[in-house]
Structures are given as structure tokens and as C-alpha cells.
Amino acid sequence: MDSLKLINIGQLVTFDSEMDEMVALEQVEVVIEGTQFTEVGKNLGDADQILDCRGKLVTPGFVDPHTHPVFLNSREDEFAMRLQGATYEEIAKAGGGIVNSINDVRIASEAVLISRVNARMDRFLSLGTTTVECKSGYGLNTESELKSLQVIDEVNHGHEIDLIPTFMGGHAFPPEFENEHDGYIDLICNEMIPAVSEQG
């Protein structure tokens, strides 16, 4: 098994099980074998590869516990509207908000959504996040919710980052159920949840 030694660590932030708390260690090295940290200390032995951390921080990967990464286009223009005083309701009435994302997810192909989510996960990983909880909730019909969860599953199996899927069909009422909330709740309970369970 190949080993990797991290040298010139500025600070290593880790959990000390004996002290039962997080600690920041300085002037240490780390040896990793496979996916396991096998040694932490000073002047450690040789390894197959050396990575010079150049005085940077080494820390466990961040966990983002709330994301909705399956969407087609950003809604940053809506952020500008909010800064100018528009309410969420005003943005929604103008065709923005979640309805905009719903329409995009429904028409987008699975391949396009996979590409977008992969790019977002690349960005997460580049900033130190290694685990991301991923909600559906921008399809809000059975077909699109299943598609969103399939996209999350595909990316999870092909990307270094860990994705934890969450079905969120109750994120909002879709436009076709705007005046029929009970009907949408019935759809979630009687069709979506069984379909999600069957898809796995």
C-alpha cells in the first residue's frame, strides 16, 4: 500500500481522543497509508510520496449539511433584486425564485445536470469540503425528483467527494398545485415516496 507523508504543516487541526477535544498541533508531520492516517509526529520515517504543505493548515474535511446542488442555472440576479429591496414573493411573481429552478430542472437532461453538479462538487472539494448533504426539491414532480436523486447518485459514484442524498419533494408547492395543496401532499405520500424508495 502506498504511503504519503505531509511535511511543513503550518498547523494540523485534529481531534485528540485522549483529551476529548479539538487541538491545533504545530511542527508535525503526518503519514497516510491508503485512506488512514497512521502516524502524526515529528521527524517521521520515509514514505512513498512526500507532499510539502508549505506552512498551510491541514484539517479534516468540512461537511456541508444543507445543499440543493441539482439545479441548472444560478439565480444570482435575484440576489441583486433582494439587495434593491424586492421581497421573495415579488421575485416569485416575476417568474423567479424556486419556480424558475423547477422549470429548469424539469426540462434539463440528466447528463447536463450531472455535468453541473460535478462542477459544483469540484468547487466544494477545492475549498476543503469533503462531504455534502444533497437535497432534491427543485423538480417537485415524481419524474424530476427521481431524476434529481439519480443525478446525486451518479455524481456520488464518480466523484471524490461524498454526497449524502435527501429526498425533499415537500420543498415547496409546484405551480400546478398552487391552489391544491392537499393534492400535492397526496402525490408526495402516495406516489413520490414509494417511487423514491423503489429507486433506492
ROGU-495618 format. One line per 5 residues: number of its first residue (from 0); their letters; for each residue x, y, z negated of C-alpha. Coordinates in steps of 0.2 Angstrom, whole numbers, plus 5000, padded with zeros to 4 digits. Last residue first. Example, Ala and Ser with C-alpha at 12.3 -4.5 7.8 and 13.67 -1.06 7.14 Angstrom:
1> SA> 5068,4995,4964 ~ 5062,4978,4961
This chain:
199> GQESV> 4834,5017,5019 ~ 4823,5018,5034 ~ 4809,5009,5025 ~ 4810,5020,5010 ~ 4810,5035,5021
194> APIME> 4795,5028,5031 ~ 4786,5024,5014 ~ 4789,5042,5008 ~ 4784,5050,5024 ~ 4767,5041,5027
189> NCILD> 4756,5040,5012 ~ 4764,5052,4999 ~ 4771,5065,5011 ~ 4756,5065,5023 ~ 4744,5066,5008
184> IYGDH> 4754,5081,5001 ~ 4752,5088,5019 ~ 4733,5085,5019 ~ 4731,5093,5002 ~ 4740,5109,5008
179> ENEFE> 4728,5112,5022 ~ 4729,5130,5026 ~ 4747,5131,5031 ~ 4747,5113,5036 ~ 4752,5116,5055
174> PPFAH> 4764,5129,5049 ~ 4774,5117,5038 ~ 4771,5118,5019 ~ 4788,5120,5010 ~ 4802,5109,5003
169> GGMFT> 4790,5095,5000 ~ 4799,5083,5013 ~ 4814,5084,5002 ~ 4823,5067,5004 ~ 4840,5068,4996
164> PILDI> 4856,5061,5004 ~ 4873,5061,4995 ~ 4887,5065,5007 ~ 4905,5060,5003 ~ 4918,5070,5013
159> EHGHN> 4930,5060,5024 ~ 4917,5060,5038 ~ 4910,5046,5049 ~ 4899,5036,5038 ~ 4892,5052,5029
154> VEDIV> 4890,5060,5046 ~ 4878,5046,5051 ~ 4869,5046,5035 ~ 4866,5064,5035 ~ 4860,5064,5053
149> QLSKL> 4848,5049,5049 ~ 4841,5059,5034 ~ 4837,5074,5046 ~ 4830,5062,5059 ~ 4818,5054,5046
144> ESETN> 4813,5072,5041 ~ 4810,5076,5059 ~ 4799,5061,5063 ~ 4789,5062,5047 ~ 4785,5081,5048
139> LGYGS> 4793,5094,5037 ~ 4809,5095,5048 ~ 4819,5108,5037 ~ 4817,5098,5021 ~ 4832,5086,5021
134> KCEVT> 4843,5088,5006 ~ 4862,5085,5006 ~ 4872,5083,4990 ~ 4890,5086,4994 ~ 4905,5078,4988
129> TTGLS> 4923,5083,4992 ~ 4923,5102,4991 ~ 4940,5109,4992 ~ 4938,5124,5004 ~ 4944,5114,5019
124> LFRDM> 4932,5100,5014 ~ 4917,5112,5014 ~ 4922,5119,5031 ~ 4924,5101,5039 ~ 4907,5097,5031
119> RANVR> 4899,5112,5041 ~ 4907,5106,5057 ~ 4901,5088,5054 ~ 4883,5095,5051 ~ 4883,5105,5067
114> SILVA> 4889,5090,5078 ~ 4877,5078,5069 ~ 4863,5091,5073 ~ 4868,5091,5091 ~ 4868,5072,5092
109> ESAIR> 4851,5070,5083 ~ 4843,5081,5096 ~ 4836,5098,5091 ~ 4817,5101,5094 ~ 4811,5098,5077
104> VDNIS> 4826,5105,5068 ~ 4824,5122,5077 ~ 4806,5123,5073 ~ 4809,5120,5055 ~ 4823,5132,5054
99> NVIGG> 4812,5146,5060 ~ 4798,5141,5049 ~ 4810,5142,5034 ~ 4813,5160,5036 ~ 4810,5170,5052
94> GAKAI> 4795,5172,5063 ~ 4791,5190,5058 ~ 4778,5184,5045 ~ 4792,5174,5037 ~ 4803,5189,5036
89> EEYTA> 4789,5199,5028 ~ 4786,5185,5015 ~ 4804,5184,5011 ~ 4804,5203,5007 ~ 4812,5216,5018
84> GQLRM> 4823,5228,5008 ~ 4837,5233,5020 ~ 4848,5220,5012 ~ 4834,5207,5015 ~ 4834,5211,5033
79> AFEDE> 4853,5209,5034 ~ 4851,5192,5026 ~ 4838,5188,5039 ~ 4851,5191,5052 ~ 4861,5177,5043
74> RSNLF> 4849,5164,5048 ~ 4861,5151,5054 ~ 4856,5140,5068 ~ 4853,5121,5070 ~ 4849,5115,5052
69> VPHTH> 4854,5099,5043 ~ 4865,5106,5029 ~ 4852,5109,5016 ~ 4863,5110,5000 ~ 4862,5108,4981
64> PDVFG> 4874,5098,4970 ~ 4891,5105,4978 ~ 4904,5094,4970 ~ 4922,5101,4970 ~ 4937,5089,4972
59> PTVLK> 4948,5086,4958 ~ 4962,5099,4956 ~ 4979,5104,4963 ~ 4983,5122,4962 ~ 4997,5128,4974
54> GRCDL> 5015,5130,4970 ~ 5021,5125,4987 ~ 5011,5108,4986 ~ 5025,5099,4995 ~ 5018,5082,5000
49> IQDAD> 5030,5067,5000 ~ 5027,5051,5008 ~ 5032,5033,5004 ~ 5035,5037,4986 ~ 5051,5038,4975
44> GLNKG> 5051,5040,4956 ~ 5043,5053,4945 ~ 5053,5068,4939 ~ 5039,5075,4928 ~ 5023,5067,4925
39> VETFQ> 5006,5060,4933 ~ 5006,5042,4939 ~ 4994,5030,4947 ~ 4981,5042,4955 ~ 4971,5030,4965
34> TGEIV> 4965,5031,4983 ~ 4979,5021,4991 ~ 4993,5024,4979 ~ 4994,5042,4973 ~ 5009,5049,4963
29> VEVQE> 5008,5066,4955 ~ 5021,5078,4950 ~ 5021,5090,4935 ~ 5028,5107,4932 ~ 5012,5114,4925
24> LAVME> 4997,5105,4917 ~ 4980,5113,4916 ~ 4968,5103,4905 ~ 4950,5098,4905 ~ 4944,5089,4889
19> DMESD> 4942,5073,4879 ~ 4959,5075,4872 ~ 4963,5056,4875 ~ 4953,5057,4892 ~ 4963,5072,4898
14> FTVLQ> 4953,5078,4913 ~ 4963,5087,4927 ~ 4969,5104,4933 ~ 4986,5102,4940 ~ 4995,5119,4941
9> GINIL> 5008,5125,4953 ~ 5012,5108,4960 ~ 5030,5108,4967 ~ 5028,5089,4971 ~ 5014,5078,4976
4> KLSDM> 5020,5060,4979 ~ 5011,5048,4991 ~ 5011,5029,4991 ~ 5007,5017,5005 ~ 5000,5000,5000
